[in-house]
Amino acid sequence: MTNILIATGSFKDVYSPMEACEMFKGILGEIQPDATITTIPMIDGGEYSSEVLQSVFRYEKKVVVEVVNPRGEKITSHYLKVDEQTVFIATSSILKLPDSQEMYLNPLKLTSYGFGQLISHAIKNGYKKLILGLGGTHTVDGGIGMAQALGVKFVGKDGVALAPLEGDFFAGQDMINIGGMLLDNFIDFVGDVEALCDATANLIEMRVPTNQKISSSFDAERNEIAATLENGAFSYASLLGISTDDNYFGTAGAILLSLIALFDPETMLGSKYFAEKFELAKHIAETDLVITGEGKIDNSLLGKSPIGVSRLAKKYGKKVAYVVGTVEEDLKKYFSAGSYLAKEVPEDFSNNGVTEIISGHQFYDIHDLPQDYMKRIEFFQENNPGVFEQGLVDFFSKYS
């Protein structure tokens, strides 16, 4: 395999897409020294989207001060100027809390207000096309905090003006109480809006990622929190006439509910949009092997970036090595003891273009992972290269 394309997204907080590409390039330089290697850091509208776009296309960063983060604190954030008329605004730039605040991840208390502030700033500065990257958030409030920042007023189910249950900003716990919205003070905007979703998840499918957004500090209340958020989202969707089965509405904490009501954006899968922008098909057509991956196989088949890569590779008949840190429990049966290369690829993955799966879960299952989050990240960063190298050595031995 003389031509290898590395087209991978992030490994959660362990590697950015750029770092993951460089890691795999270093491994392949050791085990396939004669190969020509091309790297494309992939994004899907979720986390790291702004960082990759700024790195690859040198878009100008527009800094905005005193933007409200999910906890209601004022911080500095940003969006990207694409051209004189267009900006890219990512939810992950403001609605993802830093690792050091993991203990505060209770979406009932978190607000999307800051994302509305970024949109408002762009509109007030004359931009006429808004490209919104949806994903990589810790908020699950249906976008009501965002709507509040854009001038929307809410009334309760009794028709009386509604105030947030706590603090100054509407959050996840407030969705269930909303009976209507008033648009008298909604920001004036005449232009185009595109919403790039990092997954196709509907409101029902949102429950699993919602649970993932809840800190272990709230394990005792986890099911109650998730149920309250789900009921609130269903209630708000019903108010807006949106079905719980409609695709995309589970993305980024159901923020599309409010976006549809306010802007009626053109909605699309972010992985497909960026595959076209990065000319991924052209690169795949010219390669022999594609390497892609992510931190964990969980809701991957809902349109995440690595599956978007493998689906496109399938069209061109290219082999795909899908490399991950770990897999869900029900997928561990596909691996023989002590092997990082799956003995068999699940049918739903092979149908989506995955040739082989390499996972490091067997290494990590036998080690005591650090309890401290940042030390755990460092542990993964230190050990992943060796684990992935062994899995890739076995892959190349199989196909040599």
N, C-alpha and C positions, 0 to 999 in steps of 0.2 A: 504494500500500500504506500505508494510514493507521494501521494497528495492527501494531506489530512486537514480537515476544517474543524477548528474548535469554535463552536457557537453555543456558548452557555450563558445562562443568567446567573443570578446571585445564589450563594449558599447561605441564605438568611443573613445573620450578623457575622458569619465566619469569613466569607469572602464577598466582595463586590463582584459584579460581572467582569470588570477589568482584572481584578486580582485572581479570579478563578481561571480566566483565560491564560494568564501568565503562569499560574501554578501548573496547569496541564501542559503548557508549552515546555516548561522546564522538565517535566516528567518524560515527555515524548522525545525531548532532545537527548535523553539518556538511553531510552530503550528503542528508539527509531531514529538514529542519528542521520540517516540518509534521506529522511522524508522532508518534503516541502510543507511547511506548516503555516496555515492562515488562521488568524483569530478574529472573531466578531463578538464583542460583548453584547449579549442579547437583553432586551428589556421588553416589558409588556404593558407599560403604563403605571405599574406599581413601584415598589421601592427601587432606588438607584436610577430611575428613569432620567431625572434631571441631571444627575452626575454624568451618566454616559453621554447624553445628548450634548452637554457642555464640553465634554472631553473630545468627542468625535467631530462635532460640527462647530465648535467654538462659539456657541450662542452666548449672547451677552446676559449676564446675571443681573436682574433687577431686584435690588435689595429693598425690603420693606421692614420698617421698625415697628415695634409695639404691636406685633401680631399675637393674638391669643392662642396659646397652645391647648391641647385637649384638656389640661387641668385648669385652664382659666388664667394661666400666667402669661405675662407679656414678654415675648422674645423677638429676636430678629429672624426673618425668614426671607424667601425669595421666589421668583419665578423667572422664566427665560424668555428673552426677546428673540423670536425666530426671524422676523423681518419687521418692516415699518408698520405693518397692519396686524401682525400675528404674535401671540404669546403662547407658551406652553406652561401650564400650571399643574403641578403634581400634588395630589393629596398627601403623598408621603413626605413632602417637604415641610409640612406643618402638622399633620395628623398622626404621625408616628412618634411616640415618645422615645427618648434615648434609653439605652440599655440600663443606665443607672437608675431609671425610674420604673423599672419592671414591677416593683411592688405596688404601684398605683394603678395597675391595669384592671379596673372595674369599669367596663363600658357604660354602665348605668350613670356614672358620674362624669363621663368625658363628652366634650363638645366639639363639633366641627366648625365652630364659629370662625376660627382663623382662616379656614379655606375660603369662606365667604369674604373675609377681609382682603385676601389676595385677589380674588375675582373683582371685587369692588375697586381696588387700586388700579388694576389693569384697565377696567372700563373707564374710570375717571381720567386715565392718562391717554385715552383716545384710541385704544386698540379695538379693532373691529372683528377680529377672529380669535376665539378662545379655544385652544386645544387643551382639554382637561385629562390628565392622567389619573385614573382611578384605581387605587390599590395600595397595599402597604400601609394600612391605617390601623390605629388602635381604637378608633371611635366606631360606635354602632348606634347612630342617632337618626338615621334616615335623612340626614342632611338638614334637619331643622335648625341646628345651630348655624350652619352656613346661611340658610334662608333668613334667619334673624339678622345676621350681619349685612345682608343685602336689602334690609328694610321691611321684610315681611313681618306682619303681626299675626299672632295666633289667637283663636278663641277656643274655649272648651266645648264640650259636647252640650253644654247648656247655653251656648251662644255668648257667654260672658268672656271678656278679655282674659287671656291666660298669661300667667307669669311662670318662669322656671320654678321647679320645686325647690331648688337650692341655688344660691348665688345669682349671678347676672345673666348666665347663658343657658340656653336650652341644651339638654343632654339626652342620653339614651332613655333615661327613666321618664322623660316627658312625652315620648311618642304616644303612649297609651291614652293620654289625656286630651289630645288634640281633636277638636271637632270641626275646625275650619281655618282658612288662612285669609288674611286681608292684604291686598296688594296695593293699597293707596300710596304707600311710601316706598314701594319696590323700585330699585334703582333703574334708571332709564337706560336701556341698551338696545341698539339696532345693529345687529351683526350676526355672525355665524358662530355656532358652538359645536365642537366635536367632543365626544366622550369616548376615551380609549380605556376599555375595561380590562383588568388583568385576569379575568376569568368570566365564564358564562353563567356562573352560579345564580340560581333564582333564590327567592326568599326562603324556601324550604331548605335548600342546600346550604344556605348561609349559616345554619346552626353549628356545623362542625367548625368552620373557621371562627365563628363567634366564641365558641368554647376555648379556642386556641388563644384568643385575645384576652382571656381572663387570667390574671396572675395566680400562681399557686398560693398566694397569701389569702385568696378567697375560695379555696377548695371547698370549704364547708357550705358556702352559698352558691357554688358554681352552677348547679342545675337550676336553682331559683333565678339567678341572674340571667342565664341563657333563656329561660322560659319567659321572663318578663320582657326581655328585648325582642324575642320572637313575637310575642303577643302584641307588643307595641308596634312593631314593623307591619304585622298583618293588619292591624287596625288602621294605621296611617295609609297603607296601600289601598285598603278598601275605601277610605275617604276619597282618595285620588282616582279611584276606578281602575286600579292596576291589579292584575292577577298575581297570586303568589307563585304561579308556574312560569311567569314570563322571564326569559333569560336576562342576565346582567343585573337584575335588581338586587341581588345579594352581594354584589361587588362593593368593596370599600365601605362596609357597614351600612349598606342600603342607601348610600348617599344619592344614587340615581333617582330615587323616588322624588326628592325635592327638585333635582335638576330637570327632570322631565316636566314637572309642574310649572317651573319657572322659565325654562329656556327651550324646551323641546329639542334637545341636541340630536345630531346624527350620532348614533351609538354603534360602536364596532369593537371587535376584539383587538386589544392592543398588540398581542403577539403577531397577528396578521399585518397590522398597519406597519409595525417596525420591521418586519421581515421584508416588506416591499421597500421601505425607506433605506434599509441597509443592503438591498439587492441580494438578499440571501439565496434566492433561487439560482442566480447566476453563479454564485460561489459553490453551491451544492452541485450544480451540473458539472463543474470542473474538478471535483474532488473524488477521492476513492472511499474515504471514510469520514463520517461526521461524529464528533464527540460533543455531547451536550450533557446537562445534568442540573441538579438542584440539591438543596440540603436534605430534603425528606420527600419521599413519595407519599402524598396524602390525597389532596384534592387535585392532583396533577392533570387528570383527564378533563377538567373543566375549562381547558383552554389556556393553561399556563404556558409560558414561553418555551420550555424544553420540549413539550409535546407539539407545539407549533412547529418547532424545528424538525422533529422526527416525522411529522405528517408530511412536510414538504420533501424531506429526504426520500420518503416512500415513493413519491411521485416520480422521482428520478432513479429509483432502484438502488439507492445507496445504503450501505450498512451504517447502523447507528449504535454506538456504545453509549449507553445512558448511565452516567456515573452519579451516585448519590451517597450522602452521608449515612442515611438509614432509611428504612422502609416501615410501613405500618405492620402491625403484628401479623395480620392475615397473609402477608406476602413473604414472611420469613420461611415458610414451608418450601419455597421455590429454590432455596439454597442448601447445598450439602454442608455438613459440619466442617468448619474450618476454611471454607471457600468464600472468597469475595465475589466470585463470578457465579451468577445464577445458573443452576442446572437446567432451568426451563424458564421461558419468559411468559408471564400471564397473557392469555389470549387478547384481553382488551388492550394491552400494551403492544403486542406484536401487530395487532390490527391497526395500530396508530404509528407503525413504522419503526418500533424499537426492536433492534436485532438482539442485543444482549443488555443485561442490567448488571452493573457492578455496584455493590453496596458495602459500606464499612461497618454495618451494624454488628457483625459477629465480633469484631475487634472491640467495639465500645461496650458491648453487652457483658464482656468479661472484665471490664475495668471499672473501678470506682470513680465516677466522674466527679469533679469538684462541685461542691454545692454553690459556691459563688459563681454568679453568671459569667462575669468577665474572665475568671480563671478557667471556666469550662470552655469558653470560646478560644482561649489561648491553647488549651489542651487539644481541641480539634485542629487548630491551625498547625500545631506542632506535629500531630500524628497523621493527619489526612494524606499528605503527600506520599508517605510510605505505604499506607493502606491502598490508596488508589493506584500507585505504581504496581503493586503486586497484582491487583485485579486486572490492570491493563496488560501486564506481562502474560497472564493466563489468557486474556482475550486474543492477543497477537499469536500466541502459541496455537490456539484453536484454529485460527484462520491463516496461518502461514502455509 
